[in-house]
Amino acid sequence: MLSTQVLQLLSQKAIEAAKEAATFISSYDIENVTVDIKKNEVGCLTPQGGTSVASQVVTEVDIKSQEIILNILNPTIREYDLGILAEEIVDDNSRFEKDCFWCIDPLDGTLPYTQGYQGYSVSIALVAKDGTPVIGVVCNPVTMDVYHAFLGGGAFKNGNSWTDDKRPGDKYFTLINDRSFTKHPKFKDITMCVNDVAMDSGYSTFKMIKQGGAVMNAIWVLENRPACYFKLPKKEKGGGSIWDFAATACIFTELGVPVSDIYGNKLDLNSKESTFMNNYGVLFYDVPDIQCNNMLAKFLE
């Protein structure tokens, strides 16, 4: 396993890469962005894409952002013998052979980005072969806020130590989810249940945020706590991929905040079956006195 000193060095390289990519994204003229759908050489949807519109959208900004990141991280791949898993390149399976691999989402939330909404970001993680996230870096191109953590080293926001500063006096409960969740057949039942549980637990106001990509949705849990973000399991491919959750899982873990699949188990961030997380869903929450996985259990198929 990499030493603490090396993890610190690699986290700084990931921060450099994320900030440079985010600066590029923020400076790009969104009016001139060309939106495409991920397809392979024979015109079929790529295996990286999943079934939702959000997961299939790609732009030249995604591609260029990834190039910027790889230009900075490639020397570390050679020096420390790291693998790589990135959204806009084919999985070369090096993540199963190396002790650690870079896990890169060069523009999470491409759909809100192209539609002019906040909720997109750059996400870079370093993940151990056993699926443990050991570095997590997120940069928000709108605010240029940088969130990062590394195993055993704590979590940071804009270089300052970040703690799980729960606000017990805050009576707002925030449910954060993807816009696609509003089309879920159990949307009304689930939101009513969450609202009822929140009210019964002493929260006087229930609000929803449903515009961001997976990375910023998880970050918004921490910025709006007490809050909850989840993706339910589903049969079809999709539900986010490893690169959507690896960086924020590291940040949550270093803050001591719960992150798991929907059943309360550790996230499988290096599955040999697929990069998709649809089989077990995800759950990020920071809500005192509420076990969110128990609350959602009745809605699982």
C-alpha positions in Angstrom: 0.0 0.0 0.0 1.2 3.5 -0.7 2.6 5.5 2.2 1.0 8.5 3.7 3.6 10.7 2.2 2.9 9.3 -1.3 -0.8 9.7 -0.8 -0.3 13.3 0.1 1.8 13.9 -3.0 -0.7 12.1 -5.2 -3.6 14.0 -3.7 -1.9 17.3 -4.6 -1.3 16.1 -8.2 -5.0 15.2 -8.4 -6.0 18.6 -7.0 -3.8 20.3 -9.6 -5.4 18.2 -12.4 -9.0 18.8 -11.1 -8.4 22.6 -10.8 -6.9 22.9 -14.3 -9.7 20.8 -15.8 -12.4 22.9 -13.9 -10.8 26.1 -15.1 -11.0 24.9 -18.7 -14.6 23.9 -18.2 -15.6 27.2 -16.7 -13.9 29.2 -19.5 -15.5 27.2 -22.3 -18.3 29.0 -24.3 -21.3 26.8 -23.5 -23.2 28.2 -26.4 -20.7 26.5 -28.7 -20.7 23.1 -27.0 -21.6 20.2 -29.3 -23.6 17.5 -27.5 -23.2 13.9 -28.7 -24.3 10.4 -27.7 -21.7 7.8 -26.7 -21.4 5.1 -29.4 -18.8 2.6 -30.5 -17.3 2.1 -33.9 -20.4 0.2 -35.2 -22.9 2.8 -33.9 -24.1 1.1 -30.8 -24.4 2.7 -27.4 -21.2 2.3 -25.5 -21.0 0.0 -22.5 -19.9 3.0 -20.5 -23.1 4.8 -21.2 -25.9 3.0 -19.4 -29.5 3.5 -20.4 -30.4 7.0 -19.2 -30.0 10.2 -21.2 -27.7 11.7 -18.6 -25.3 8.8 -18.8 -25.2 8.8 -22.6 -24.5 12.5 -23.1 -20.9 13.5 -24.0 -19.3 16.7 -25.3 -16.0 17.8 -26.5 -15.6 19.4 -23.1 -15.6 16.0 -21.4 -12.9 14.8 -23.8 -10.7 17.8 -23.4 -11.1 17.9 -19.7 -10.0 14.2 -19.5 -6.9 15.0 -21.7 -5.9 17.8 -19.3 -6.3 15.5 -16.3 -4.3 12.6 -17.9 -1.5 14.9 -19.0 -0.9 15.7 -15.3 -1.5 12.3 -13.9 0.2 10.1 -16.5 3.7 10.6 -14.9 2.3 9.3 -11.6 0.9 6.2 -13.4 4.4 5.3 -14.6 6.3 6.3 -11.4 4.0 4.5 -9.0 2.7 1.7 -11.3 -0.9 2.7 -11.1 -3.9 1.5 -13.1 -6.6 3.7 -14.6 -10.3 3.8 -15.1 -11.7 6.9 -16.8 -15.2 7.6 -18.1 -14.2 8.6 -21.7 -11.8 5.7 -22.4 -12.3 2.0 -22.6 -11.6 0.1 -19.4 -8.3 -1.6 -19.9 -8.8 -3.8 -16.7 -5.6 -2.4 -15.2 -7.6 -1.7 -12.1 -7.6 -5.5 -11.4 -3.9 -5.8 -11.8 -2.4 -2.8 -10.0 -2.4 -2.1 -6.2 -4.2 1.2 -6.9 -5.9 2.9 -9.9 -6.9 6.4 -10.8 -10.6 6.7 -11.2 -11.6 9.8 -13.3 -14.8 11.5 -14.2 -13.7 14.6 -16.2 -17.1 16.2 -16.2 -19.7 14.7 -14.0 -23.2 16.2 -14.6 -22.7 16.8 -18.3 -26.5 17.1 -18.8 -26.9 20.0 -16.3 -23.7 21.6 -17.7 -25.1 21.6 -21.2 -28.5 22.9 -19.9 -26.9 25.7 -17.9 -27.7 24.4 -14.4 -25.3 24.1 -11.5 -24.4 20.6 -10.4 -21.5 19.6 -12.6 -17.9 18.9 -11.4 -14.6 17.3 -12.0 -14.0 14.1 -9.9 -10.7 12.2 -9.4 -10.1 9.3 -7.0 -7.4 6.9 -6.3 -8.9 3.5 -5.5 -7.1 0.4 -4.0 -7.5 -3.0 -5.7 -9.9 -4.1 -3.0 -12.2 -1.2 -3.8 -11.2 1.1 -0.9 -11.1 4.8 -2.1 -7.8 6.2 -0.8 -7.8 9.6 -2.4 -10.9 11.7 -3.4 -10.8 15.1 -5.1 -13.8 17.1 -6.4 -13.7 20.6 -8.0 -16.8 22.6 -8.7 -16.1 24.7 -11.8 -18.9 27.2 -10.9 -17.4 28.2 -7.6 -13.9 26.6 -7.9 -14.3 25.1 -4.5 -12.1 22.1 -4.1 -13.0 19.2 -1.7 -10.4 16.5 -1.1 -9.5 13.7 1.3 -6.9 10.9 1.6 -7.0 7.8 3.6 -6.1 8.5 7.3 -5.4 12.2 6.5 -8.8 13.7 7.0 -11.0 15.8 4.7 -10.4 19.3 3.4 -12.3 22.1 1.7 -10.2 24.7 -0.2 -7.2 23.4 1.7 -8.7 23.9 5.1 -9.5 21.0 7.4 -13.2 20.1 7.1 -15.1 18.4 9.9 -18.5 16.8 10.1 -20.1 20.0 11.6 -23.6 18.7 12.2 -26.0 21.5 12.9 -28.5 20.0 15.5 -30.3 23.4 15.6 -31.0 23.3 11.9 -34.6 22.1 11.3 -34.3 21.8 7.6 -34.1 18.3 6.1 -32.9 18.2 2.5 -33.5 15.3 0.1 -31.1 15.4 -2.8 -31.6 13.4 -6.0 -31.2 13.3 -9.7 -33.9 14.9 -11.9 -34.6 11.4 -13.3 -35.9 10.4 -9.9 -39.0 12.5 -10.4 -40.0 9.9 -13.1 -39.6 7.0 -10.8 -42.9 5.1 -10.3 -42.5 5.3 -6.5 -41.3 9.0 -6.5 -44.4 10.3 -4.6 -44.5 7.4 -2.1 -40.8 7.7 -1.4 -40.8 11.5 -0.9 -43.9 11.3 1.3 -42.2 8.7 3.4 -39.0 10.7 3.7 -41.0 13.8 4.6 -43.0 11.9 7.2 -39.9 10.4 8.8 -38.2 13.8 8.8 -41.2 15.5 10.5 -41.5 12.7 13.0 -37.8 13.2 13.8 -38.3 16.9 14.7 -37.4 18.6 11.4 -39.9 21.3 10.6 -39.0 21.9 6.9 -38.5 19.4 4.1 -36.8 20.6 0.8 -35.5 18.9 -2.3 -32.5 19.5 -4.6 -32.8 17.6 -7.9 -30.6 19.1 -10.5 -27.1 17.9 -10.1 -24.8 15.1 -11.2 -24.0 12.3 -8.7 -20.7 13.9 -7.5 -22.2 17.3 -6.6 -25.3 15.7 -5.2 -23.1 13.9 -2.7 -21.1 17.1 -1.9 -24.4 18.9 -1.4 -25.3 16.4 1.3 -22.4 17.7 3.2 -23.1 21.3 2.4 -26.8 21.1 3.3 -26.7 18.6 6.2 -28.9 17.2 7.6 -29.4 15.7 4.1 -29.7 12.5 2.2 -28.9 11.4 -1.4 -29.6 8.0 -2.8 -30.0 6.0 -6.0 -32.2 2.9 -5.8 -31.1 -0.4 -7.3 -32.5 -1.2 -10.7 -32.3 -4.1 -13.2 -31.1 -2.2 -16.3 -27.5 -1.0 -16.6 -26.9 2.5 -15.2 -27.4 3.9 -11.8 -24.1 5.6 -11.9 -20.6 4.1 -12.3 -17.6 3.7 -10.1 -16.2 7.1 -11.2 -19.4 8.8 -10.0 -19.0 7.8 -6.4 -15.3 6.9 -5.6 -14.0 10.4 -4.8 -17.0 11.4 -2.6 -16.9 8.1 -0.9 -13.4 8.9 0.3 -14.4 12.3 1.5 -17.4 11.0 3.4 -15.3 8.2 4.9 -12.7 10.6 6.2 -15.4 12.8 7.7 -16.9 9.8 9.4 -20.2 10.2 7.5 -22.1 7.2 6.3 -21.8 6.1 2.7 -22.9 2.6 1.5 -25.0 0.8 -1.0 -28.8 1.0 -0.4 -28.7 -2.0 1.9 -26.1 -0.5 4.2 -23.1 -2.5 2.8 -19.7 -1.1 1.7 -19.7 0.3 -1.8 -18.1 -2.1 -4.3 -15.8 0.3 -6.1 -13.9 -2.3 -8.1 -16.4 -4.8 -9.2 -15.4 -7.3 -11.8 -18.9 -7.6 -13.1 -19.3 -4.0 -14.3 -18.4 -0.4 -13.6 -22.1 0.3 -13.1 -23.6 0.5 -9.6 -27.2 -0.3 -10.5 -27.4 -3.7 -8.7 -27.2 -2.3 -5.2 -27.7 1.4 -5.5 -25.9 4.0 -3.4 -26.7 6.0 -0.2 -24.9 9.1 1.0 -26.5 10.7 4.1 -25.7 12.8 7.1 -28.8 12.8 9.2 -28.7 12.5 13.0 -31.1 9.9 14.4 -32.4 8.6 11.1 -31.2 5.3 9.5 -31.9 6.1 5.9 -31.3 2.6 4.6 -34.0 1.3 7.0 -36.3 4.1 5.9 -35.9 3.1 2.2 -36.1 -0.7 2.7 -39.8 -0.9 2.0 -39.3 0.5 -1.5 -36.8 -2.0 -2.6 -37.9 -4.7 -5.1 
